[in-house]
Amino acid sequence: MGALGGGSKPPEFASTHPAEATRIAKLEKLMPEAVALYEANRRR
């Protein structure tokens, strides 16, 4: 989005949303637990 507005992105700590790389890394880290919970509960 920074490129669309012509400006640069604010530092992550000053932003209301995490940086793309941070968000993706956290999702990838949490995905195995989410899948396990899904699998355990979809058979109920």
C-alpha positions in Angstrom: 0.0 0.0 0.0 2.9 2.4 0.6 3.8 2.3 -3.0 0.2 3.1 -4.1 0.2 6.2 -1.9 3.6 7.4 -3.0 5.0 7.1 0.5 6.9 4.6 2.5 5.4 2.3 5.1 5.7 3.3 8.7 7.8 1.2 11.1 5.9 -1.9 12.2 5.6 -0.8 15.8 3.9 2.4 14.7 1.5 0.7 12.2 -2.0 -0.6 12.9 -1.2 -3.8 11.0 1.8 -6.2 11.1 4.3 -6.2 8.2 3.5 -8.8 5.6 6.6 -10.9 6.4 5.7 -10.9 10.1 2.1 -11.8 9.5 3.0 -14.6 7.2 5.6 -16.0 9.6 3.2 -16.0 12.5 0.4 -17.7 10.4 2.8 -20.4 9.3 4.0 -21.0 12.8 0.4 -21.3 14.1 -1.0 -23.4 11.2 -0.1 -26.8 12.5 -1.9 -26.2 15.8 -4.9 -24.8 14.0 -5.1 -27.8 11.7 -4.8 -30.2 14.7 -7.7 -28.4 16.5 -9.8 -28.4 13.3 -9.2 -32.1 12.7 -10.0 -33.0 16.3 -13.2 -31.1 16.3 -14.7 -31.7 12.9 -15.6 -35.3 13.7 -17.9 -34.4 16.5 
